[in-house]
Amino acid sequence: MGFPFGFLQFQATGVSVAGWANLDVILPSAQRKSHWNCGPPPDNAAPNRYELLHYHRSLPGAEIWPKVSYAQVRLFLKDGSKGDHGSAADGIIAGLGAPSGRMMAGMTVNPTSVCFGFIRAGMGALAGGCC
C-alpha cells in the first residue's frame, strides 16, 4: 500500500456540535484503493493508521469516485466520530489522512506542501508526526 499524493491535514470549524461535514478532494487520476486516516480513532486514544470506509449513509467514511481525467475523494465526517481526531463533539472536525493506491504510468507528484488556510496537502502534513 502506498500514498502517492501524501497526506491531507484538515480542520473544519463552525460545524454544529455532533454535526456533519463533507470534504471533497480532487486528485489526478490514479489507481486508488481506499482512504486511510492517521490519528486516534474513537475506540483507541493512541494514534494509528486506520481505513476510513463508508458502509452506510448514516456512518462517517470515505468514497472514491474515478472520473475521466481525475478522481474525487469524498469524506463524510461527523463531529466527535470516526475520522474526527478531536476528543469529543465540539463543533470542530479535524483529521489527517490520505487516499491509498498507485500512480499511473507517466504520473509525477511533487511531495511538497500546499497550504489553503486550515487545509494542508502533501508530505509536509505529516510534520506533526503520526503513524
Secondary structure, DSSP 8 states (H G I E B T S, - for coil): ---TT-EEEEEE-S--TT-EEEEEEEEE--EEEEEEEEE--TT-SS-EEEE-B--STTS-EEEEEE-SSEEEEEEEEETTSTT--SSS-SS-EEEEEEEEEE--TT-------EEETTEEEEGGGGGG---
